[in-house]
């Protein structure tokens, strides 16, 4: 009896032990959770630095700009391999420079802040005429060094002609864009319409891919876009193009070229031109060109852009 | 007992309602604490996860939004974007954007400048290939989650968001306060409910407690109201039933107790001894009568074997038979001779019964015993009295006749001797005849003493003086002469009380005891005669039972061989003698002693053993002065002066003797033969004195005769003469006016003295 009594633990003791065990477990669990991987730092004591006013430029590198014909992100993907190819060929690092508008890129060329640039036809014509922007090479797509301006509407839109877009919302690309601004403005001017009055409202998307997306998402009722870009996306990623329909195709215009500042030394100019012109001749270059749906680069004369100059003049004169 | 109140414990002794309240509050508080801890823990994790998700979403959106701005180096817009997010998202403590080379493109720290420490505080793990990196920081005491997201897979740069945990902590704090509030509310509600519940339970419980208390005090409350048919209701019903049962049981118990008390009182107050033993005879209970009779207290008796009282006077077989009977389950009746604590013996009539249990097994024996010692003593005394009376009847009849005969043999020689010359040769033989007749008269007197109590005259005596005189008498010297080896010692108490006694009978007692003592001493020894005063303050159980009072004790002690236990019961019987016939005695010696002592309202005690025998005679003490005794009167002084005397006696011889002696004494006697004749005679005559016989069959006895005579002659003087001892009739006659009593046969001197006294009274 006595041994039984001695070995037995009072139920109250059990309950107490259980209770305190539970409390300790809970606090311990909570404590572990809270104290896990906390790094202590002090911002007040830390050294303070300021942001750079301009991007750092590596010495002995080439700065090549791409006008925002397509969005900067798409541009990066689109042009990265070409630039890497160029860098490899010229044995210099190449820094991609992008700006929001064509005008900003034109200004960089004008200021001789760039070694080369992929610009829009409109921007070239303006740059050439304003400060002597020089042609280096131009791509050949689908067999010709030309492209078009497409007037696109949502796939299920009731509009079938540009005129059907009267009183609707419209998207231009960039004020300097040929296919995204000049061409539709010219089309309207030809029929005596002013874009400011013809459309209920319009916006600048500054990129053709964004204009396609805006139409596909019915943010606008129509847009004018670069045929090269629409076709490229329609082939590679028809996510948005499939939601749009082309209701008008312009006359062919000279294709957007690769330009250089007039001040660029001739050796580099020639070196760059040679690389472009022979790019399609080696396997790597060919592969890159195939991916971006370009046949090759050729030398073109300035006069293939005269119809654009004519349009500019006509539009300017009309206004 | 152990069920005393336990020591005070404030918590344990709280009212039930408060206990319930405390328990409920305790449980609720504990639950509250546990819930708070658990919920807080879970919520903390969940909020952190949600927070992280949200921050990640913000960062990813921001990364998406700022790709173009970074690529187009649009710092202004990038900065505006960061500020915009910091403004709209309050959890965001800081944001900064790094380019691919870890240069800070934009940040939210403003003019203070960007703290460099943040650049590498949350680096991406290349191996993890995660789209984001997360680290917990404690930044100047603030808890912050730093979340980094790559912009365009890191090609463009990375964005860091510092998410403050302050909001999480604030939310947790708010939740904790809400939970605490809920806990307190539940506590209050629960506590109040428990109090209410406690009161609901407590009320009937209090009633039960009060009723229990009353039951404890002997008041049986069994009609407590049953409010509901719940546990309490059932408890109340059970309690009511229990109290009823207790009340009934108590009543039965009380009745049983009363019966037991009655029985116990009966046993306690019973004159009979009650003894209860176990099967082995070991005493378990004795009643007060046992203590009173045996002298043993119950404490002394309990545990002893019943045989501790045995006196050894009864055979072993007697007890074996008793136990055999009892063990057979039968009732045993019998007679014990037992021994008291003081060693004295007593006798008991006993009935012993076996006590059986419900299974008919004997568990105890109960003995009910009655002390019959006194009854047996009385019985013995009665037997002795009856025997003495029978002997007395016989002796009385014989002695009356013998006395009348002896009167002639004594008185005629006296008359002859008065007339014979002094030198007559007849004188010697006639004196011998007279002495022999006197001795015969003594024998007859002894017989009468034994038979009827013959102590006729008592006077206040000094026993010492009486003994001194007696020891000088020839009768007492004779035994010493016969037993020369016996030495007599005397020891008289100097201030001895007097006693009222018949000196003649005291002398006879002394003589008889002395003769016996001398004879008991075989060859050489002592006989001691002593007197003493004794006060008996409680009855003394000796040979007789000596009653309380003052006594004068006459003791005769010898150094003889003692009296056997067989003889001791018979020694006072007449003619019971162990003596050699012819050597001494008539077989009446001790019978005379016994009768004489009885007549004196005294007692006898005998102590005897083989060292000797002691007789103690107890006579009631008197404080009166002793009479000086009869003056020695000469014959001339007894002579009358011619007064007339009427002798009334039915015996002719007695009439002749009386008239002859009276004539010799100088009186003029006349005699008649009956009471009737005397009355008739006195109607015509007048006499100076009557000599009145008491028994005159078949006519009137002396008393009736005297009654009639005093009606004729008031104040008639008379003396009484009778062959019998002094009786009630004698006393009644004396009370009527008669004078002294003389016993026949009387000498001329005795008659002359009596007549003289009668005439002078």
Interface residues (C-beta under 8 A of the other chain):
Chain A: X19 X22 X26 X27 X29 X30 X33 X34 X36 X37 X38 X39 X40 X41 X42 X43 X44 X46 X47 X48 X49 X50 X51 X52 X54 X55 X56 X68 X71 X72 X73 X75 X76 X96 X97 X98 X99 X100
Chain B: X30 X34 X37 X38 X40 X41 X44 X45 X67 X68 X71 X72 X73 X74 X75 X99 X101 X103 X104 X105 X106 X107 X112 X113 X114 X115 X116 X117 X118 X121 X135 X136 X137 X138 X139 X140 X143 X152 X155 X156
